[in-house]
Amino acid sequence: MNIIFKIDTWQEIYHSLRNNKLRTFLTMIGVGWGMFLFVSLLGAAKGMENGFDKIFSGFATNSIFLWAQNTTIPYNGFPKGRKMDLHLSDIDLLPKKIQEIDYISPQSSRGKFGSPGESFSRNGKTATYTVTGDFPVGNKISEKKLIYGRYLNDADISGNKRVIVIGEEIYKNFFDAKKNENPIGKSVNVKGSFFNVVGVFRVKKNGGPDNDQSAFIPFTTYSKMYNEGDKVGFFAIVSKPNADLSLVEEEIKNQLKIKYNVSPEDTNAFGSFNLGKEFGKLTGFLTGMQLLTIVVGSLTILAGVIAISNILLITVKERTKEIGIRRALGAKPGEVRNQILLESVVITLSSGILGFICGIFVLMIINLITKDQDAFPFYNPTVNYEQVFGAMAVMVILGLIIGMIPAQRAVRIRPIEALRSE
């Protein structure tokens, strides 16, 4: 198409658009608004996805939380209402029976699930916080961001050591945080016993089940402190990748029912929360938002491109005499057609670029506003440039296709009839 490289062509396009400024502007708004919606909404959906990823970073989302409750059906001579318990021995049983289990983290707590917290004290200060008996593997379930020291290790477990990892709020209450006092090696009194601080962690707001007002001690130490033997408060069970968590959850309960003589129909003996299932719903919702954004933006762009075709039809009718003169002077039908098509592409592409720039600008402003806030799951709204450039390409192709309607009408104009028109 040599017409593209002719300066006369671009001068004619410029004069045509300049002579119809208002009409051209209103036409461009349709396509530009469609691209703006496409970019801004797609970026906002990605920002929400990034926000949830940030919240759940360091957390095993393919996990199930399981705890014991009471039976509701009599079975094998046992009455209903029997209180159930989980035990450390279950950790060996379940992975052997269920191959989809990756690892299990047993925990017991005071201050979670409605139970009262534990008394902490230091240098005359007293407060009540959550204390949890944990294994080192627990940090794989919900990774703690350590600002001092380390997390619990195997030596702490085997040695029944009185060591503790405290949350940042506990640290601020009992130590001089303003002077960055190092708490490592110093002691905190928990339930009348002194524990050496080996770590301090910080938790993101809305960042999982733990908070900065909780502390972790070796599970073995916790069990002796509360005389619980091998009883476990709850299990955090992580499945292997691509495992069906719903089936894993059901099979876990079935195996425990067999072990503890619970009726297969009893749905209350063991409670659970399938985090992987809920997280799957969330990711499905976010994917749906992105698809809806693409559909809405694409339809809006299509409507704008159709509007360009309608405007060009009016323009061709107004330029009937001009086209007739060009045909009389020897202009070929292809040149006239290409001229109209090029106008369609110029308007379409210019509108899309302006909409893209405005959308990116809005996302930059939103990013600045939400950069340091944690109250709402929104972070770093970005767009997939492949999707944007793909939309641009489709938009130009649509501009060419729809532009063929006024272009063909221009070609069908006979020079003699055009010169007679007023």
KOLPA-665739 format. One line per field, with one value per residue (C-alpha): residue in one letter; x, y, z; residue number from 1. Coordinates in Angstrom, 1 decimal. Each point is the difference from the previous one (the first is absolute). Example, Ala and Ser with C-alpha at 12.3 -4.5 7.8 and 13.67 -1.06 7.14 Angstrom:
REM residues 2
res: (A S)
px: (12.3 1.4)
py: (-4.5 3.4)
pz: (7.8 -0.7)
n: (1 2)
END
This chain:
REM residues 422
res: (M N I I F K I D T W Q E I Y H S L R N N K L R T F L T M I G V G W G M F L F V S L L G A A K G M E N G F D K I F S G F A T N S I F L W A Q N T T I P Y N G F P K G R K M D L H L S D I D L L P K K I Q E I D Y I S P Q S S R G K F G S P G E S F S R N G K T A T Y T V T G D F P V G N K I S E K K L I Y G R Y L N D A D I S G N K R V I V I G E E I Y K N F F D A K K N E N P I G K S V N V K G S F F N V V G V F R V K K N G G P D N D Q S A F I P F T T Y S K M Y N E G D K V G F F A I V S K P N A D L S L V E E E I K N Q L K I K Y N V S P E D T N A F G S F N L G K E F G K L T G F L T G M Q L L T I V V G S L T I L A G V I A I S N I L L I T V K E R T K E I G I R R A L G A K P G E V R N Q I L L E S V V I T L S S G I L G F I C G I F V L M I I N L I T K D Q D A F P F Y N P T V N Y E Q V F G A M A V M V I L G L I I G M I P A Q R A V R I R P I E A L R S E)
px: (0.0 2.1 -2.8 1.3 3.3 -1.4 0.0 -3.2 -1.9 0.8 -0.8 -3.4 -0.6 1.0 -2.2 -2.9 0.3 0.6 -3.1 -2.1 1.6 -3.0 -1.2 3.5 0.4 -3.3 0.8 3.4 -1.6 -1.8 3.1 2.2 -2.5 -0.1 3.8 0.1 -2.5 1.9 3.3 -1.2 -2.4 2.6 2.6 -2.4 -0.8 3.7 0.5 -2.5 1.7 3.4 -1.6 -1.2 3.3 1.8 -2.3 0.5 3.7 1.9 -3.2 -0.8 -3.3 -0.5 -0.6 -2.7 -0.5 -1.5 -1.1 -2.0 -3.5 -2.8 -1.7 -3.7 -0.8 0.5 2.3 1.6 -1.2 1.1 -2.7 -0.5 1.5 3.4 2.8 2.6 3.7 2.8 3.3 3.6 -0.3 -2.4 2.9 1.5 -3.3 -1.5 2.9 0.3 -3.7 -0.3 2.8 -1.2 1.1 3.3 0.5 -1.9 0.6 -1.5 -0.8 -1.6 -1.0 -1.2 -1.8 -1.3 -3.5 -1.6 2.3 1.5 3.5 3.0 1.6 3.3 2.1 3.4 1.5 -3.4 -2.0 -2.8 -2.1 -2.0 1.0 -0.4 2.5 0.4 1.9 1.5 2.5 2.6 -2.2 -2.7 2.0 -0.5 -3.7 0.1 3.4 0.9 2.0 2.7 1.4 2.2 1.5 -1.4 -3.1 -0.2 2.3 0.2 2.4 -2.7 -2.5 2.2 1.4 -3.3 1.7 -1.7 0.5 -2.5 -0.6 -2.1 -2.1 1.0 -2.7 1.2 3.6 -1.2 -1.8 2.8 3.1 1.2 -0.9 0.8 3.7 -0.1 0.7 1.2 -2.2 1.9 1.2 -2.2 -2.9 -3.8 -2.1 -2.8 -2.4 2.6 2.9 2.8 0.6 3.0 -0.9 1.6 -2.0 -2.4 -2.3 -2.2 -3.3 -1.5 -3.5 -2.6 2.9 -1.2 -1.2 2.8 0.4 2.7 -1.6 0.9 3.0 1.3 1.8 1.2 -3.0 1.6 0.5 -3.6 -1.3 1.9 -0.9 -3.7 0.2 -1.6 2.2 -0.1 -3.3 -0.1 -2.3 -0.2 1.9 1.0 0.2 1.7 -0.8 2.3 -0.3 -3.0 -1.7 -3.8 -0.2 -3.7 0.7 3.1 -2.2 -2.6 2.5 1.8 -3.3 -0.8 3.3 -0.4 -3.5 1.3 2.8 -2.2 -3.1 -2.2 -3.1 0.7 -3.2 1.2 0.8 0.7 2.7 2.8 -0.2 2.0 0.7 1.1 2.1 1.0 -3.7 -0.7 3.1 -1.0 -3.4 1.9 2.4 -3.0 -1.8 3.1 0.3 -3.7 0.6 2.8 -2.1 -2.9 2.3 1.3 -3.6 -1.3 3.1 -0.1 -3.8 0.5 2.9 -2.1 -2.8 2.4 1.4 -3.5 -0.6 3.1 -1.5 -3.3 1.9 2.1 -3.2 -1.2 3.4 -0.1 -3.4 1.2 3.1 -1.8 1.0 3.6 0.2 -1.6 2.6 2.8 -1.5 -0.4 3.7 1.0 -0.1 -0.3 -2.8 2.6 1.6 -3.4 -0.7 3.4 -0.4 -3.2 1.4 3.1 -2.2 -1.9 3.3 1.4 -3.0 -0.3 3.7 0.3 -3.1 1.4 3.4 -1.6 -2.2 3.0 2.0 -2.9 -0.6 3.7 0.0 -3.0 1.6 3.2 -2.1 -1.9 3.4 1.3 -3.1 -0.1 3.8 0.4 -3.5 -0.9 -3.6 -1.2 1.5 1.3 3.6 2.0 -2.8 1.7 -1.2 1.1 1.5 -0.5 -3.8 0.1 2.0 -2.3 -3.0 1.7 0.6 -3.6 -1.2 1.9 -1.2 -3.6 0.7 1.1 -2.9 -2.7 1.7 -0.6 -3.7 0.6 3.0 -2.1 -2.7 2.7 1.2 -3.5 -0.4 0.0 2.0 -2.7 -2.7 2.4 0.8 -3.8 -0.6 -0.3)
py: (0.0 2.8 2.4 -0.2 1.5 3.0 3.2 1.2 -2.9 1.1 3.6 -1.0 -2.1 3.0 2.4 -2.4 -0.5 3.7 1.1 -2.3 0.6 -0.6 -3.0 -1.6 0.7 -1.5 -3.1 -0.4 0.1 -3.3 -2.0 1.8 -0.6 -3.7 -0.3 2.0 -2.4 -3.0 1.2 1.5 -2.9 -2.6 1.7 0.3 -3.7 -0.8 2.3 -2.0 -3.2 1.4 1.2 -3.5 -1.5 2.4 -0.9 -3.7 0.1 -2.3 -1.9 -3.5 0.5 -3.7 -0.8 -1.4 0.8 -2.8 -0.2 -2.4 0.6 -2.2 -3.0 0.3 -3.7 -3.0 -2.6 -3.4 0.3 3.7 2.5 3.2 3.2 -1.6 2.5 -0.7 0.8 0.1 -1.6 0.2 -3.6 1.2 1.7 -3.4 -1.6 2.5 0.4 -3.8 -0.4 3.1 0.4 3.5 1.5 1.9 0.8 0.6 2.8 -0.8 3.0 0.7 3.5 2.1 3.1 -1.3 -1.3 1.6 -1.3 2.4 1.3 -0.4 2.4 1.5 2.2 1.8 2.7 0.6 0.2 -2.6 -0.8 -2.8 -1.4 -3.1 -2.7 -2.9 -3.3 -0.6 -2.0 1.5 -1.2 2.4 2.8 -1.6 0.3 3.7 1.5 2.6 3.1 0.0 3.4 -1.5 -3.4 -3.3 -2.3 -3.3 -2.8 -3.8 0.4 2.1 -2.8 -2.9 1.9 1.3 3.4 3.0 2.3 2.3 1.9 3.1 2.3 3.6 1.4 -2.2 1.3 3.6 -0.5 -1.7 1.5 3.4 0.0 3.7 -0.7 -3.2 -2.1 -3.5 -2.5 -3.1 -1.9 1.9 -1.5 0.3 -1.6 -2.2 -1.7 0.3 -1.4 2.0 -0.4 1.2 2.1 -1.5 2.0 2.8 0.0 2.5 -0.9 1.9 1.4 -2.4 -2.4 -3.3 -1.7 1.3 3.5 2.1 -0.7 -3.7 -2.1 -3.4 -2.5 -3.6 -2.4 -2.4 2.8 1.1 -3.5 -0.4 3.5 -0.8 -3.7 -1.0 -3.0 -0.7 1.8 2.5 3.1 -0.1 -1.1 2.2 -2.5 0.9 -2.1 -0.7 2.2 -0.7 -2.2 0.3 1.6 -0.8 -3.7 0.2 1.7 -2.7 -2.8 1.5 0.0 -3.5 -1.3 1.7 -1.3 -3.5 0.5 1.5 -2.1 2.7 -0.6 0.5 2.1 2.3 3.4 1.8 -2.1 1.9 3.5 1.5 3.0 -0.5 3.0 -1.3 -0.3 3.6 1.3 -1.7 1.8 3.3 -0.6 -1.1 3.3 2.0 -1.9 0.7 3.7 0.1 -1.8 2.3 3.0 -1.3 -0.6 3.4 1.9 -1.9 0.7 3.7 0.1 -1.7 2.5 2.8 -1.5 -0.4 3.7 0.9 -1.9 2.0 3.3 -0.9 -0.8 3.5 1.4 -1.9 1.4 3.5 -0.5 -1.4 2.9 -0.1 -3.7 0.5 2.6 -2.4 -2.8 2.4 0.9 -3.6 -1.3 -3.7 -1.7 -1.7 3.4 1.3 -3.1 0.0 3.7 -0.7 -3.1 1.9 2.7 -2.8 -1.5 3.4 0.9 -3.5 -0.3 3.6 -0.5 -3.3 1.5 2.9 -2.4 -2.1 2.9 1.3 -3.5 -0.4 3.5 -1.0 -3.2 1.9 2.3 -2.9 -1.7 3.1 0.2 -3.6 -0.6 -0.2 -1.0 -3.5 0.4 -1.0 -2.8 2.1 0.3 1.1 0.1 -0.9 -1.1 -2.8 1.9 -3.0 0.3 3.7 -0.2 -2.9 2.2 2.8 -2.4 -1.3 3.6 1.0 -3.1 0.9 3.5 -1.3 -2.4 2.4 2.8 -2.0 1.0 3.7 -0.8 -2.1 2.6 2.6 -2.3 -0.4 3.7 0.8 3.1 1.5 -0.4 1.3 3.1 0.7 -0.2 3.1)
pz: (0.0 -1.3 1.0 3.6 -0.9 -2.0 1.9 -1.9 1.6 3.5 -0.8 -1.3 3.1 2.2 -1.8 0.0 3.8 0.7 -2.0 2.2 3.4 2.2 -1.9 0.0 3.7 1.0 -2.2 1.6 3.5 -0.7 -0.9 2.5 2.8 -0.9 0.2 3.2 1.6 -1.3 1.5 3.2 0.9 -1.0 2.1 3.0 -0.2 -0.1 3.0 2.0 -1.0 1.0 3.3 0.9 -1.1 2.3 2.9 -0.5 -0.8 2.2 0.8 -1.2 -1.8 -0.8 3.6 2.2 3.7 2.0 3.7 2.2 1.2 1.6 -1.5 -0.8 -0.9 2.4 -1.5 1.0 3.6 0.3 0.9 -2.0 1.4 0.4 0.0 -2.6 0.0 -2.5 0.9 -1.3 -1.1 -2.7 -1.7 -0.9 -0.9 -2.4 -2.5 -0.2 -0.8 -2.2 -2.6 -1.0 3.4 -0.2 3.7 3.2 2.6 3.4 2.3 3.3 1.2 2.8 -1.2 -3.3 -1.0 3.0 2.7 2.5 -0.6 2.2 2.5 -1.1 2.3 0.0 2.3 1.7 -3.2 -0.5 -3.0 -1.5 -3.4 -2.1 0.5 -2.4 0.2 -3.4 -2.0 -2.5 -2.8 1.1 -1.5 -3.4 0.4 0.9 -0.4 2.6 -1.0 2.6 1.1 2.7 0.4 -1.3 0.2 1.9 -1.0 0.5 3.0 1.8 -0.5 1.0 3.0 1.3 0.1 1.6 -3.0 -1.6 -3.3 0.7 -2.1 -0.6 2.3 2.9 -0.7 0.0 3.3 1.9 -1.7 -1.0 -3.7 -0.4 0.8 -2.0 3.0 -1.0 1.8 -1.0 3.0 2.4 1.8 0.2 2.7 -1.4 2.5 2.7 -2.0 -1.6 -3.7 -1.9 -3.1 -3.2 -2.6 -0.6 -3.0 -1.8 -1.7 -2.9 0.6 -1.3 -0.6 1.3 3.2 2.3 1.4 1.7 3.4 0.0 1.0 -1.0 2.3 -0.7 -0.2 2.5 2.5 -0.5 0.6 3.3 1.1 -0.4 0.8 -3.3 -0.9 -3.7 -0.6 -2.8 -0.4 -3.7 -3.1 -3.0 -2.8 -3.3 -3.1 -2.9 -3.1 -2.2 2.6 0.4 3.4 0.4 -0.4 2.3 2.6 -0.2 0.1 3.1 1.9 -1.1 1.2 3.4 0.4 -0.6 2.6 2.7 -0.5 -1.4 -2.1 -3.7 -0.2 2.9 -1.6 3.3 1.6 -1.9 -1.2 -2.8 -2.1 -3.6 -0.7 -3.5 -1.0 1.2 -1.7 -3.2 0.2 0.4 -3.0 -2.0 0.8 -0.9 -3.3 -0.7 0.7 -2.6 -2.6 0.7 -0.4 -3.4 -1.2 1.1 -1.3 -3.3 -0.6 0.8 -2.5 -2.6 0.6 -0.5 -3.2 -1.4 0.8 -2.0 -3.0 0.3 0.2 -3.1 -1.9 0.8 -1.0 -3.3 -0.8 0.8 -2.2 -3.0 -2.2 1.2 -0.8 -3.4 -0.9 1.1 -2.1 -3.0 0.3 -0.2 3.5 0.1 2.0 2.2 0.9 1.1 2.0 1.7 0.8 2.0 1.6 1.1 1.6 1.9 1.3 1.0 2.0 1.6 0.9 1.3 2.2 1.3 0.8 1.9 1.9 0.9 1.2 2.2 1.4 0.9 1.6 2.2 1.1 1.0 2.1 1.6 0.7 1.8 2.1 1.0 0.2 3.8 1.1 1.2 0.9 -3.5 -2.1 -2.8 -1.2 -3.1 -2.6 -3.3 -3.5 -2.2 -3.0 -2.2 0.6 -0.6 -3.2 -1.1 0.7 -2.1 -2.9 0.1 0.2 -3.1 -1.9 1.0 -1.2 -3.3 -0.4 1.1 -2.0 -3.1 0.1 -0.6 -2.2 -2.4 0.0 -1.0 -2.8 -1.4 -0.5 -3.8 -0.9 -2.2 2.8 2.6 -2.0 -0.4 3.7 2.1)
n: (1 2 3 4 5 6 7 8 9 10 11 12 13 14 15 16 17 18 19 20 21 22 23 24 25 26 27 28 29 30 31 32 33 34 35 36 37 38 39 40 41 42 43 44 45 46 47 48 49 50 51 52 53 54 55 56 57 58 59 60 61 62 63 64 65 66 67 68 69 70 71 72 73 74 75 76 77 78 79 80 81 82 83 84 85 86 87 88 89 90 91 92 93 94 95 96 97 98 99 100 101 102 103 104 105 106 107 108 109 110 111 112 113 114 115 116 117 118 119 120 121 122 123 124 125 126 127 128 129 130 131 132 133 134 135 136 137 138 139 140 141 142 143 144 145 146 147 148 149 150 151 152 153 154 155 156 157 158 159 160 161 162 163 164 165 166 167 168 169 170 171 172 173 174 175 176 177 178 179 180 181 182 183 184 185 186 187 188 189 190 191 192 193 194 195 196 197 198 199 200 201 202 203 204 205 206 207 208 209 210 211 212 213 214 215 216 217 218 219 220 221 222 223 224 225 226 227 228 229 230 231 232 233 234 235 236 237 238 239 240 241 242 243 244 245 246 247 248 249 250 251 252 253 254 255 256 257 258 259 260 261 262 263 264 265 266 267 268 269 270 271 272 273 274 275 276 277 278 279 280 281 282 283 284 285 286 287 288 289 290 291 292 293 294 295 296 297 298 299 300 301 302 303 304 305 306 307 308 309 310 311 312 313 314 315 316 317 318 319 320 321 322 323 324 325 326 327 328 329 330 331 332 333 334 335 336 337 338 339 340 341 342 343 344 345 346 347 348 349 350 351 352 353 354 355 356 357 358 359 360 361 362 363 364 365 366 367 368 369 370 371 372 373 374 375 376 377 378 379 380 381 382 383 384 385 386 387 388 389 390 391 392 393 394 395 396 397 398 399 400 401 402 403 404 405 406 407 408 409 410 411 412 413 414 415 416 417 418 419 420 421 422)
END
